[in-house]
Amino acid sequence: MSAYYEKKLKIFAKSRKKYQKNIDKRKVKCYRVNTKITKQEEKFMNKTRLLERVANNEELTIKEVREYQKYVKPEKQVYGKYGSLAKIHIEEHKPEMLIALAGQLPEYLHGIDRQAADLYDTMYAKLSNTERFRKTGNFIKDLQSETEIKGIIETEILNELVYSI
């Protein structure tokens, strides 16, 4: 074989090695592309792991509880004034109580509304019979005493039922 052909064979062998390396790199890139997890798939995987942990009654962090609440939308509940205030207070100041009451929260808040209505009725009956708040026949004084009774009752309900949780 002549030197010319030997030189061509060496060049061909080198170019073949480079070509083979490029093929191997392409395979690796293709493999990486196929195994890459999209954000939606990752979010779905996190959701399923979180739901499995809840199903197994494992403890969750507050961040995980909030994420769980995003995934599992509860039925819309309508609460009264004091139930709504109690819910806001619990969410902002007592997240551990929110976790403890996870399944019973609607019944608990409806109970607060019922207790508030009962307390309002009993206190109104007692206060309206006292000498200080009796009706006098003067519209302005009667309205002022009525407003004062409602203010006293409201502060009592807020202190006893809503914020004492």
N, C-alpha and C positions, 0 to 999 in steps of 0.2 A: 504494500500500500504506500502510496506516496504521501508526502508530508502535507500536501494540499487536502487530501481526504481525511487524514488524521485530525487536522485542524478543524475541518468541518464537523467531524464526529464529536470533538470536544465541545464545540459551540452548541451543537444540537443537544448534547447531554446536559450542558448547563441550562440551556433554555427549557429543556424538559423538566429539570428540577424546579426551576422558577415557576413553570406552569403548574406542576404538581402542588407546590406550596400554595399557589393562588387557589387551586381547587380545594385544598384542605382548609384554607381560611374561609372560603365561601361556605363550606359545610359547617364550620363552626359558627359563622355569622347566621346562617339559616337556622341552625339549632338554637342559637340564642334568641332569635326573633320568635321562633315558635314557642319557646318556654317563657318568654317575657309575659308577666301578668299585668293586665291593664288595671287602671284605677277602679273600674267598675267591678272587675273580678275580685280585686283585693277587698273592696268594700263589702261585696257579697260574702267573701270568706270570713271577714271580721264579723259580719252580721250572724252568720251561721254558728261561728264559735261562741259568740255572745249568747245566742238563743240556747245553745247546748248547755252553757254554764248555768243559765237561768233554770233550764229544765232539770239539771242535776242539783239544784239548790246550793250552788257554790256561792261564796261571798263575792260581792262586786264592789268596786270602788265607786265613789260618787260620780266620777266622769263616765264610768261604764253604765251606771244607772241612767244618767241623762241621755247617753247614746241609745240605751235600750228603749227609753221612752220615745225617742224619735222614730225608732223602728216599729214599735208596737203602739199605734195610736189608740188611746182609750176612747170609749164612747163619750160624746160630749155630754157633760152633766151641767145642769142649771141649778145653781145654788142661790139662796137668798143673800141679803146684804151681809149678814154676820158669817155665814158659811164661806162666802167669797173672801171676806177679810181674813178669816182664819186660814184659808188655803194660801193666800198671799204671804201671810206671816210664816206659815210652816215652810213654804218654798224658799223664802229669803233667809230665815233665821234658824230653822230646825230641819236641815236636810236629812239627818239621821231618823227623825220621826217620820218623814215622808217615805223613807225606805221601810220602816217598821209597819206603816199603815198601808203598804202598797196595794193590797186587795180590798181593804176595808175603808179606804179614804172617802168614797162617796157617801157611804152610810154614816161615817163619822161626821162629815160636814153637814149632812142633812140633819143629823142629831143636834148639832150646834144650833142650826136654824130653829128647830123645834124647841129646844131649851130656851133660846133667846125669846121666842114668842111667848112661852109660858112665863118666863121671868118678867117680861114686859107687862103682861096682863096683871100678874099679882102685884107688882110694884106700883103700877098705875092705880089699881084699886085702893091700895093702902095709902099712897101719897095724896090722891084726890080727896080722901076723906079726912085728912089732917086739917087743922084749923088754918094753917098758913096758906093752903092751896084751895080753900073752899071758894065756890063761885060767889061773886059779889053782885053781879048784875052790870058791872062796869066792863064794857067790851075790852078796852085796852088792858086793864088789870087782869082780867080773866085770860086774855091771850098771852100776857107776859107770864102768868103763873103756869099756864099750859106748856109754854115753851121751856120754862124752867124745869118742869116735871120731866118732859121728854129728854132734856139734857142730862138730868141726874140719872135717869134710867139708862140712857145710852152709855154714859161713862161706866156705870155699874156693869152693864152687859159686856162692854169691851174689856174691862179689867178682870171680870170673873170668868168669862167664857172664851174670849178670843185670844187675848195676850197672855193668859196665865198657863198656856199649854206647855 
